Amino acid sequence: MITNEQRQLIHQFVVIDMAQRSIKSDIELYEKYTDRLKMTKIYMKIINELAESIHQEYHNIKRLLNLNKIQVGRWQRVDDTHSNYYYIYQGIEDALMYNNLQLKNEVENMLIQRLTG
């Protein structure tokens, strides 16, 4: 059974992972529609710096998970409102269930906090 500290570490990873996925998706959209934006260079600079910051933290948390012998694996949408993040600890697979809207809001708040410092 995982400890509360390990559960918190998995949660941090989930938030960072979702942030990284969201930023990657947004970058692809920005690149596709750059001709519609007037300040493309500014927006791309901000989003790329944010992506780099998230990428570094992703790897730091991943390293901590490895030290705790925890593998965070796949993500699966359960229904319109919930998703599961699966992890393996001591050879046993388990999942943490998340409310999609709450997770989205937490990711947004974390990214805003990073931007406003």
N, C-alpha and C positions, 0 to 999 in steps of 0.2 A: 504494500500500500504506500502511496506517495505521501510525503509530508506536506504541510501547508506551504512551506517555502518552495518546495518543488512544484506544487500546483500553481503558485504565483509566478514562478519562472516559466512554466508552460503557458500561462495566460499572457505574460509579457511577449513570449514568442508569437502567440496567436495574433496579438494586436500588431506587432511589427510585421508579421507575415502578411496580414491583410492590408496594412499600409503600403507595403512594398508592391503587392499585387495591384492595388488601386492606383498607385502612382504610375506603374508601368502601363496600365490601361489608359490612363489620362495622357501620358506622353505620346502613346500611339495615336490618340485622338487629336492632340495638338499638332503632331506632325502631319496628320492627314488634312487638317483644316487650317494650316498656318496662313494661307492666303486670306482667310476671313478675319484674322486678328491684326490689330494695328500695332500692338506692342509685342510681337512675337519673341524678339530677342530677350526682352525683360522677363516675360513669363517663362520661357524655356530655361533661362539662367536660374530663376528661383526654383523651379520644379526639379531641375537637374541637381542642384545643390541639396535639396531636400531628399531626393532619391539617393544620393551618395551618403548622406548622413544616416538614412534608414538602412542602407545596405551594410554599413559598418556595424551598426547596432545589431542587425540581424545575425551577422557572423559572430559577434561577441556573445549573444544569448545562445546561439547554436553551440558554441564552444562550452558554455556553462552547462547546457543540457547534456552534452557528451561527457563532461566530467561527472555528472550525476547519473550517468548511464541511462539516460532517457532519450528515446527516439520519438520525435514528433513526426507523424506520418501524414496521412491524407486528411483531407477536408471533404466533408460530404454534406450537401444540403439535404436536410430531412424533409422539410416542407417549405411553404412560403415564409414562415416566420422563424424557423430554427435551423441551425447547422451543427454538425459534430466535428470536432477535431480529435483525431485518434492519435494515441501515443502508446509506446511500448516501454514498460518498466519491469525489469527482472523477468523478462520473457512473457509477460502478460500484457495483452492489448486491452486498453480501456479508452473511454472517450469523455471529453468534456463537451457539454451541450451549451450552445450560445443562442441567444435571441439575436437575430440578424440586425434588427434596427438598433438595439443597444450596442452591439459590436461596432456597427457603422459609426454611431455617434461617438463612441470611445476612440475610434481611430481618427475621426475628424478632430476631436478635441486635442488628442495627442499631437497631431500635425500642426494645428493652430498654435499650440503651446511652443512647438519647436520654431515656428516662424516668428512668433512674437517674443520668444525668449524669456 
